[in-house]
Amino acid sequence: MADLPVAAVIRIAKKNGAERVGNDAAAAILIKTEGYIAALSSSANKLAIHAGRKTIKEEDVEMAAKSL
């Protein structure tokens, strides 16, 4: 079960040029997106912990994104 709404994925795809988006395609995009968010969050959290913080900051996310 996905945490993000499928409708949001379809809306984003349409805003970026897709005329139509099938439910199976939206579900596949959703799975990949949630996987990316999980990896990004994990990397950013490791950076925050390394800096002695419990809170993830924007700089952690930016640095983590460069390594993914």
N, CA, C and O atoms as a MOPAC input file, in Angstrom:
PM7 MOZYME 1SCF
protein

 N      0.84100 1    -1.18700 1     0.00000 1
 C      0.00000 1     0.00000 1     0.00000 1
 C      0.88300 1     1.24500 1     0.00000 1
 O      1.80900 1     1.36600 1     0.80200 1
 N      0.58800 1     2.14200 1    -0.88700 1
 C      1.38700 1     3.35200 1    -1.04800 1
 C      0.96800 1     4.42200 1    -0.04000 1
 O     -0.19400 1     4.50400 1     0.35700 1
 N      1.93400 1     5.23100 1     0.35900 1
 C      1.65600 1     6.33900 1     1.27300 1
 C      1.24400 1     7.60000 1     0.52300 1
 O      0.52900 1     8.44200 1     1.06700 1
 N      1.69100 1     7.73400 1    -0.72200 1
 C      1.35700 1     8.90000 1    -1.52900 1
 C      0.12600 1     8.60000 1    -2.38500 1
 O     -0.07700 1     7.45600 1    -2.79200 1
 N     -0.69300 1     9.61100 1    -2.66200 1
 C     -1.88800 1     9.37800 1    -3.47200 1
 C     -1.55500 1     9.22500 1    -4.96700 1
 O     -0.74000 1     9.96800 1    -5.51400 1
 N     -2.19500 1     8.26200 1    -5.59800 1
 C     -1.98800 1     8.01800 1    -7.02600 1
 C     -2.41700 1     9.23500 1    -7.83900 1
 O     -1.79000 1     9.56700 1    -8.84500 1
 N     -3.48000 1     9.89600 1    -7.40700 1
 C     -3.97300 1    11.06600 1    -8.13500 1
 C     -2.90300 1    12.15300 1    -8.23600 1
 O     -2.80600 1    12.83400 1    -9.25700 1
 N     -2.11100 1    12.31500 1    -7.19400 1
 C     -1.04400 1    13.32200 1    -7.22600 1
 C      0.01000 1    12.96300 1    -8.26400 1
 O      0.52500 1    13.84000 1    -8.95700 1
 N      0.33300 1    11.67300 1    -8.37400 1
 C      1.30500 1    11.21800 1    -9.36700 1
 C      0.78500 1    11.49100 1   -10.77200 1
 O      1.52500 1    11.96800 1   -11.63200 1
 N     -0.47600 1    11.19000 1   -10.99900 1
 C     -1.08200 1    11.42500 1   -12.31300 1
 C     -1.08600 1    12.91800 1   -12.62900 1
 O     -0.76600 1    13.31100 1   -13.75100 1
 N     -1.44300 1    13.74800 1   -11.66000 1
 C     -1.47400 1    15.19400 1   -11.85200 1
 C     -0.08100 1    15.72800 1   -12.20700 1
 O      0.05200 1    16.56200 1   -13.10300 1
 N      0.94900 1    15.25300 1   -11.51200 1
 C      2.32200 1    15.69600 1   -11.79000 1
 C      2.75300 1    15.25800 1   -13.18900 1
 O      3.37000 1    16.03000 1   -13.92400 1
 N      2.43000 1    14.03200 1   -13.54900 1
 C      2.78900 1    13.53300 1   -14.88900 1
 C      2.11200 1    14.36500 1   -15.96900 1
 O      2.72600 1    14.69000 1   -16.98500 1
 N      0.85400 1    14.70500 1   -15.75200 1
 C      0.13100 1    15.51100 1   -16.75000 1
 C      0.68500 1    16.92500 1   -16.84300 1
 O      0.75100 1    17.49800 1   -17.93100 1
 N      1.08100 1    17.48800 1   -15.70800 1
 C      1.67900 1    18.82500 1   -15.72200 1
 C      3.00100 1    18.83300 1   -16.46900 1
 O      3.45800 1    19.88200 1   -16.92200 1
 N      3.61600 1    17.66200 1   -16.59900 1
 C      4.90400 1    17.55500 1   -17.27800 1
 C      4.78900 1    16.93700 1   -18.66200 1
 O      5.74900 1    16.36700 1   -19.18000 1
 N      3.61000 1    17.05300 1   -19.25600 1
 C      3.45700 1    16.69900 1   -20.65900 1
 C      2.71700 1    15.41600 1   -20.98300 1
 O      2.39900 1    15.18600 1   -22.15000 1
 N      2.43100 1    14.57800 1   -20.01600 1
 C      1.71500 1    13.33500 1   -20.30300 1
 C      0.25600 1    13.65700 1   -20.61100 1
 O     -0.41500 1    14.34200 1   -19.83900 1
 N     -0.22500 1    13.16000 1   -21.73900 1
 C     -1.62300 1    13.39000 1   -22.09400 1
 C     -2.53400 1    12.48500 1   -21.26300 1
 O     -3.56800 1    12.91000 1   -20.74800 1
 N     -2.12000 1    11.23900 1   -21.15400 1
 C     -2.86900 1    10.26600 1   -20.35500 1
 C     -1.88000 1     9.41100 1   -19.57400 1
 O     -0.75900 1     9.17500 1   -20.02700 1
 N     -2.29600 1     8.94900 1   -18.40400 1
 C     -1.44800 1     8.10100 1   -17.56800 1
 C     -2.28900 1     6.92200 1   -17.09000 1
 O     -3.30900 1     7.10200 1   -16.42500 1
 N     -1.85300 1     5.72700 1   -17.43300 1
 C     -2.56500 1     4.53300 1   -16.99600 1
 C     -2.35400 1     4.28500 1   -15.51600 1
 O     -1.34700 1     4.69400 1   -14.93900 1
 N     -3.31400 1     3.61100 1   -14.91300 1
 C     -3.20400 1     3.31400 1   -13.48100 1
 C     -1.97600 1     2.46900 1   -13.16500 1
 O     -1.34000 1     2.66300 1   -12.12900 1
 N     -1.63800 1     1.52900 1   -14.05400 1
 C     -0.45500 1     0.70000 1   -13.81700 1
 C      0.82300 1     1.53200 1   -13.89700 1
 O      1.76100 1     1.31200 1   -13.13100 1
 N      0.85700 1     2.48200 1   -14.81900 1
 C      2.02500 1     3.36200 1   -14.93400 1
 C      2.12900 1     4.27100 1   -13.71700 1
 O      3.22100 1     4.47400 1   -13.18500 1
 N      1.00400 1     4.81700 1   -13.27400 1
 C      1.00100 1     5.68000 1   -12.09700 1
 C      1.46300 1     4.89900 1   -10.86700 1
 O      2.20500 1     5.42400 1   -10.03700 1
 N      1.02600 1     3.65600 1   -10.75400 1
 C      1.44200 1     2.81800 1    -9.62000 1
 C      2.94200 1     2.54600 1    -9.67400 1
 O      3.60800 1     2.54700 1    -8.63800 1
 N      3.48100 1     2.31300 1   -10.87400 1
 C      4.92200 1     2.06600 1   -11.02100 1
 C      5.72700 1     3.31700 1   -10.66600 1
 O      6.75200 1     3.22900 1    -9.98900 1
 N      5.26300 1     4.47700 1   -11.12200 1
 C      5.93500 1     5.73600 1   -10.78400 1
 C      5.89500 1     5.94700 1    -9.27600 1
 O      6.87800 1     6.37900 1    -8.67400 1
 N      4.75900 1     5.64200 1    -8.67700 1
 C      4.58400 1     5.80600 1    -7.24100 1
 C      5.54900 1     4.93000 1    -6.44900 1
 O      6.15000 1     5.39400 1    -5.48000 1
 N      5.70000 1     3.69300 1    -6.84100 1
 C      6.61600 1     2.77000 1    -6.15300 1
 C      8.05400 1     3.26500 1    -6.25600 1
 O      8.78700 1     3.28000 1    -5.26700 1
 N      8.45600 1     3.67500 1    -7.47200 1
 C      9.82200 1     4.18200 1    -7.66300 1
 C     10.04700 1     5.46900 1    -6.87000 1
 O     11.11600 1     5.66700 1    -6.29300 1
 N      9.04700 1     6.33800 1    -6.84200 1
 C      9.16100 1     7.60500 1    -6.12600 1
 C      9.30600 1     7.38000 1    -4.63100 1
 O     10.14300 1     8.00600 1    -3.98000 1
 N      8.49000 1     6.48500 1    -4.08800 1
 C      8.57800 1     6.19900 1    -2.66200 1
 C      9.91300 1     5.55000 1    -2.30900 1
 O     10.45500 1     5.78800 1    -1.22900 1
 N     10.43800 1     4.73800 1    -3.20800 1
 C     11.76000 1     4.15100 1    -2.98600 1
 C     12.84400 1     5.21500 1    -2.95600 1
 O     13.75500 1     5.16500 1    -2.12900 1
 N     12.73900 1     6.18500 1    -3.87300 1
 C     13.71300 1     7.27700 1    -3.91800 1
 C     13.62500 1     8.12000 1    -2.64400 1
 O     14.64700 1     8.47600 1    -2.05800 1
 N     12.39800 1     8.43600 1    -2.22100 1
 C     12.21700 1     9.23300 1    -1.00800 1
 C     12.78000 1     8.50400 1     0.20500 1
 O     13.40100 1     9.12100 1     1.07000 1
 N     12.56800 1     7.20600 1     0.26900 1
 C     13.09000 1     6.41400 1     1.38800 1
 C     14.61400 1     6.45300 1     1.40900 1
 O     15.21500 1     6.64800 1     2.46500 1
 N     15.24200 1     6.26700 1     0.24900 1
 C     16.70400 1     6.29200 1     0.16800 1
 C     17.24900 1     7.68200 1     0.49900 1
 O     18.24100 1     7.81300 1     1.21700 1
 N     16.59900 1     8.70800 1    -0.02600 1
 C     17.02500 1    10.08800 1     0.23000 1
 C     16.90500 1    10.42300 1     1.71100 1
 O     17.80900 1    11.02400 1     2.29200 1
 N     15.79400 1    10.03600 1     2.31700 1
 C     15.58400 1    10.29500 1     3.74300 1
 C     16.61000 1     9.57400 1     4.60100 1
 O     17.13100 1    10.13700 1     5.56400 1
 N     16.89600 1     8.33500 1     4.25100 1
 C     17.87400 1     7.55300 1     5.00700 1
 C     19.25600 1     8.18900 1     4.93200 1
 O     19.94200 1     8.31400 1     5.94700 1
 N     19.66500 1     8.58900 1     3.73300 1
 C     20.97700 1     9.22600 1     3.56400 1
 C     21.03800 1    10.56300 1     4.29400 1
 O     22.03700 1    10.87800 1     4.94100 1
 N     19.97000 1    11.34700 1     4.18900 1
 C     19.93300 1    12.64700 1     4.86500 1
 C     19.96000 1    12.46200 1     6.37900 1
 O     20.59100 1    13.24700 1     7.08700 1
 N     19.29100 1    11.44700 1     6.87200 1
 C     19.29100 1    11.17600 1     8.31000 1
 C     20.69100 1    10.80900 1     8.79500 1
 O     21.10600 1    11.24400 1     9.86900 1
 N     21.41000 1    10.02300 1     8.02400 1
 C     22.77900 1     9.65700 1     8.39500 1
 C     23.66800 1    10.89900 1     8.47100 1
 O     24.51700 1    11.00900 1     9.35500 1
 N     23.46800 1    11.82600 1     7.54500 1
 C     24.24500 1    13.06800 1     7.56600 1
 C     23.90400 1    13.91100 1     8.79900 1
 O     24.79100 1    14.49300 1     9.42300 1
 N     22.62400 1    13.97400 1     9.14100 1
 C     22.20800 1    14.73500 1    10.32000 1
 C     22.80200 1    14.12700 1    11.58400 1
 O     23.29500 1    14.84800 1    12.45200 1
 N     22.75600 1    12.81400 1    11.68800 1
 C     23.33100 1    12.13500 1    12.85800 1
 C     24.83500 1    12.38500 1    12.93400 1
 O     25.37500 1    12.62900 1    14.01300 1
 N     25.50500 1    12.32400 1    11.78900 1
 C     26.94100 1    12.58100 1    11.74800 1
 C     27.25800 1    13.99600 1    12.23800 1
 O     28.29700 1    14.23000 1    12.85400 1
 N     26.34400 1    14.94000 1    11.95600 1
 C     26.53000 1    16.32800 1    12.39300 1
 C     26.08300 1    16.53200 1    13.83300 1
 O     26.13200 1    17.65200 1    14.34300 1
 N     25.64800 1    15.46500 1    14.49300 1
 C     25.24000 1    15.56500 1    15.88200 1
 C     23.82600 1    16.07300 1    16.08400 1
 O     23.49300 1    16.59700 1    17.14600 1
 N     22.98100 1    15.91500 1    15.04900 1
 C     21.60600 1    16.39000 1    15.12900 1
 C     20.62800 1    15.23300 1    14.97000 1
 O     20.95900 1    14.18600 1    14.41300 1
 N     19.41300 1    15.45000 1    15.47500 1
 C     18.32900 1    14.50300 1    15.26700 1
 C     17.41100 1    14.97700 1    14.14000 1
 O     16.64800 1    14.19600 1    13.57100 1
 N     17.49900 1    16.26000 1    13.83300 1
 C     16.63700 1    16.87000 1    12.82400 1
 C     17.34000 1    16.92600 1    11.47400 1
 O     18.47600 1    17.39100 1    11.37500 1
 N     16.66000 1    16.45100 1    10.43900 1
 C     17.18400 1    16.55500 1     9.07300 1
 C     16.94800 1    17.97800 1     8.59100 1
 O     15.83500 1    18.49700 1     8.68100 1
 N     17.99800 1    18.60300 1     8.08200 1
 C     17.90200 1    19.95500 1     7.53300 1
 C     17.98900 1    19.89600 1     6.01300 1
 O     18.34700 1    18.87400 1     5.42900 1
 N     17.65600 1    21.00400 1     5.40100 1
 C     17.69900 1    21.09500 1     3.94800 1
 C     19.09700 1    20.76200 1     3.42700 1
 O     19.23200 1    20.09300 1     2.40300 1
 N     20.12800 1    21.22100 1     4.11700 1
 C     21.49700 1    20.95400 1     3.66400 1
 C     21.79200 1    19.44700 1     3.64800 1
 O     22.54200 1    18.97000 1     2.79700 1
 N     21.20500 1    18.71000 1     4.58300 1
 C     21.38100 1    17.23800 1     4.59800 1
 C     20.74400 1    16.61700 1     3.36200 1
 O     21.31400 1    15.73700 1     2.71900 1
 N     19.54300 1    17.10100 1     3.04900 1
 C     18.82700 1    16.57300 1     1.88700 1
 C     19.59100 1    16.89300 1     0.60400 1
 O     19.72600 1    16.04000 1    -0.27300 1
 N     20.08500 1    18.11600 1     0.49900 1
 C     20.83100 1    18.52800 1    -0.69600 1
 C     22.09400 1    17.67300 1    -0.87800 1
 O     22.39600 1    17.23000 1    -1.98600 1
 N     22.81700 1    17.45000 1     0.20800 1
 C     24.03600 1    16.63700 1     0.13400 1
 C     23.70400 1    15.18800 1    -0.18800 1
 O     24.40400 1    14.54600 1    -0.97100 1
 N     22.64400 1    14.67500 1     0.40900 1
 C     22.23000 1    13.29200 1     0.16700 1
 C     21.80300 1    13.11500 1    -1.29100 1
 O     22.09600 1    12.08800 1    -1.90200 1
 N     21.12300 1    14.09900 1    -1.84200 1
 C     20.64700 1    14.01200 1    -3.22400 1
 C     21.80200 1    13.93100 1    -4.21400 1
 O     21.67100 1    13.31300 1    -5.27100 1
 N     22.91700 1    14.54100 1    -3.88300 1
 C     24.08000 1    14.50300 1    -4.76600 1
 C     24.68600 1    13.11000 1    -4.83900 1
 O     25.31300 1    12.75000 1    -5.83500 1
 N     24.49700 1    12.32900 1    -3.78100 1
 C     25.09900 1    10.99400 1    -3.75700 1
 C     24.17800 1     9.91400 1    -4.31400 1
 O     24.60600 1     8.77100 1    -4.47700 1
 N     22.93500 1    10.24800 1    -4.60700 1
 C     22.00000 1     9.24200 1    -5.13300 1
 C     21.90100 1     9.27900 1    -6.63200 1
 O     21.15700 1     8.49500 1    -7.22100 1

